[in-house]
Amino acid sequence: MRIVFAGTPEVTLPSLDALAASSHELVAVVTRPDAPAGRGRKLLRSPAGAWADERGIEVLTPQRPREPEFQERLRELAPDCCPVVAYGALVPSSALEIPKHGWVNLHFSLLPAWRGAAPVQHAVLHGDEVTGASVFELEAGMDTGPVYGTLTEQIRPTDTSGDLLTRLATEGAGLLVAVLDAIEAGTARAHPQPADGISMAPKISVEDARVRWSDPAFAVDRRIRACTPAPGAWTTLRDERLKLGPVRPVANAVPLKPGELLVERNQVLAGTATTPVILGEVRAAGKKPMSASDWARGLRINPGEQLQ
């Protein structure tokens, strides 16, 4: 089939590689417009767009997919199907109707669980033991279309969102190609999503990523892992922001108040509503990431100081 792929961040690259190696003809990539990044705020191509540039594949960067010029070019390309992975914009009905076989979306949850922008982060944050990926038919609703196929993935106790998303992106790429193969062969069957078990996964904001030391240790651990690597978990000390990497809850430790710091010889503990956690990587404003022990030695933490 002739396909036009829609996607933006790095997580799309395993699917692009799999599509390029498949029997389908990738004729263009649709991605979000170039965006300013870095200290110089230079315009940078998205990872999906850069992948296509390197291979001489046409790149389309509409501000919104409803733009008449974009839809006219899509009609000229005449795709049979448009696979989507983390594109980042809603596709209107007028564009959904252009390909013969519609648009199919690889989504990183077991729908109808965790519909929305941050399914992996919410699965980790809420302590799910199992998640997965779904390929479904894109329609006007938010991740509501009928599902062609799924795969499951165990969430490991130490998984960050980045760890889990990397595995799902790799495994999901094969599922996406398999669904396209089935659509081409006429054997694909999409099944409506169940009416029960719906949950929403809105984007995780910077404020959501602030560690709540009044939570129990397991919740502190989950929040930090859910926000790693993005948007990055954080707290404050001495009125300055401090980014935190994953922590490790410990039992049988000295009781500490929520956020209270205890510097030991080779580790730094922080109190929660239950047992303390051992801090991992720490990044102070304007500094490089370092171990919590090195950070504490340089800062000279006073007895009783608390993270806020």
Residue, then its C-alpha position, 0 to 999 in steps of 0.5 A: m500500500r501507499i502510506v503517508f506516516a504522521g508522527t513527531p517525536e523520537v518514539t516514532l522512529p522504530s515505527l518508521d524503520a519498520l515501515a521502511a523495511s516493510s512491503h509498503e511504500l512510504v511516500a511522505v511523512v507528516t510532522r509538527p512544524d519546526a520548533p525552537a530549541g536549545r539556548g539559541r532557540k534555533l528552529l529544529r526539525s522533529p525527529a520524524g521529519a529529520w528521519a525523512d529528510e535523511r532518506g529523501i522522503e517528502v515532509l509535510t509540516p502543516q500548522r493544523p491538519r485542517e489546512p486546505e493546502f495540506q489536505e490538497r497535497l494529501r489527496e495528490l499523494a493518494p495514500d491507501c492508509c495513513p499510520v500515526v504514532a504520537y503526531g501531536a495534533l487532532v486530525p479532522s474528519s475531512a482529512l480522515e476521509i482522504p485515504k481509502h483505508g483511513w488513518v490507523n494509530l499506534h497508541f501506547s496503552l490497552l484501550p480504552a485505558w489511558r486515552g490521551a497524550a500521556p498513557v505511559q506516564h499515567a500507567v506508571l504513576h498509577g501503579d499499573e502492573v501491565t500495560g501495552a499498545s493498541v493499533f486502532e482506527l482514528e476517528a474524531g473522538m479522543d482515542t475512541g476508534p475500533v481496535y485492530g490489534t493489541l500487545t501487552e507489556q509488564i511494567r517492571p518495579t523500577d521502570t521509568s516512563g522512558d524505559l517503558l516507552t522505549r520497549l512499547a515503541t519497539e514492540g508496537a512497530g511490529l504490531l503496526v506493520a502487521v495491522l497494515d499487512a492485514i488491511e492490505a490483505g483484506t483480513a483486518r478486523a477492527h473491534p469496538q472498544p469496551a464501554d467499561g474501563i475508560s480512563m484518561a491520560p492528559k499531558i503531565s504538566v511541570e506542576d504535576a511533576r513536583v514531588r509531594w513528600s507528604d505522599p507515601a513512599f510508593a507514591v513518591d517513587r511512582r511520581i518520579r519514575a512517571c516523570t522521568p525523563a519528561p517533564g522531569a520530577w522536581t522539588t525545592l531546597r532553600d527556595e531553589r529548584l532541584k530535579l530528581g532522578p528515580v529514588r529507592p524506597v527503604a524499610n527499617a530506616v530512621p523515621l524522617k518528616p516528609g521531605e526531611l533530609l538525612v545525609e549518611r556516608n554513602q547515601v542521602l535519604a528523604g522522608t515521606a509520609t511513610t518510610p524514607v526514600i534513598l535519593g538517586e541522581v540530583r540536578a541543581a539549577g545550572k549544574k550537571p546531574m550528579s549523585a545525591s551523595d556528591w550533591a549533599r557533600g558540596l551543599r553541606i546539608n544542615p540537620g533537619e533541612q527539608l525538601q519542599 
